[in-house]
Amino acid sequence: MLEHANDSVLPIVDHRLYALLSYWLALRDGRSIPNRQDFDPTKVPFLLNGFWILKRDAATGRYRFHLAGEEIRSLLGRRIVGEYVDDLFVEHGRQFTETLDQVTSMPGIHHMIGSAYQSGRHGVHTERLALPMADNGVIDTVFGATVYQWPTAVLAGVARFSGTATQAVVPISVLDRTAR
């Protein structure tokens, strides 16, 4: 079982996301997926502005924001807690929902990096990590964090999705095999 992050499988650039993955791996404690209740946000205070929690609604299969950090709210220009992913991200909500389905059903870890958002004529470099969490043995929650690097010519603010980032979902089983 993987006990630390493997750079060759998940090429995480931002040290804060790497720390989040390392913390998530430690929470596994011999299990495939950690329990949601074991997560302590005070262990990753440096990510709270970009931290988010999504929970899948069992009846509809839709994902709803249960928590969203201040930087995410600022990027979208409004409060998003309680919003569904597919309502909030009209342009790419279906694609994001399919990615979240892979994270929870595979289960796997989602990593995205690149200019995923556009602010005016400037790309906003973005890196995201999405991690599955279990609740009473059911994997229906995704904990994640997104970090942004705004161009120096642009102040942080509202941006729109541009979809030019590279992304992948790596199965937990692949991570475990590479650790051997």
Helices and strands as residue ranges (DSSP letters): H 15-28, G 36-38, G 41-43, G 45-50, E 51-56, E 63-68, H 70-76, H 85-88, H 93-105, E 108-119, E 122-135, E 138-149, E 160-161, E 166-171, H 172-178
